[in-house]
Structure formats: C-alpha cells, structure tokens
C-alpha cells in the first residue's frame, strides 16, 4: 500500500527508525501501517498522490456489513 505522512506528522519505519518520506512510499499492508492510517498519522494514497478509498472510516473492523 502507498502512504504519505499526514500534514505536520513525522512517521518512522518501525524496523529502521527512518522517517517516511514526505512524498510517500510503498509500505507493507500490515497492522502497524493500517493503525497509522486509522489514527490519522498517514494518508493512504496512490503512487500519483491522490487519496484512495482506504481512509480511516473505511477500514474493515471485523463487523459484518450485512
């Protein structure tokens, strides 16, 4: 998944402690990065920079949509 830091946020890669570049980067689709999206620390985006449908309100929480 491609993410960018939210405005005025510094987010670091957990394994290297290096900051996520302001222009964004591909990151693993794992619990750490999904939590960063949910908490508003990063914004899920496509490689061109536009926001995607993966916004905090749209994350799957285990609840059924039936």
Residue pairs with C-beta under 8 A, 6 or more apart in sequence:
1 26
1 27
1 28
1 29
1 33
1 44
1 54
2 24
2 25
2 26
2 27
2 44
2 45
2 46
2 47
2 52
3 20
3 24
3 25
3 27
3 33
3 36
3 37
3 42
3 43
3 44
3 45
4 20
4 22
4 23
4 24
4 42
4 43
4 45
4 49
5 11
5 19
5 20
5 22
5 24
5 41
5 42
5 43
6 40
6 41
6 42
6 43
9 40
9 41
9 42
10 19
10 20
11 19
11 20
11 36
11 41
11 42
12 18
12 19
12 20
13 19
13 20
13 27
14 32
20 27
20 42
23 49
24 45
24 47
24 49
26 47
27 33
33 42
34 59
36 42
37 43
37 44
37 54
37 55
37 56
37 59
38 56
38 59
39 56
40 56
43 51
44 51
44 52
44 54
44 55
45 51
45 52
46 52
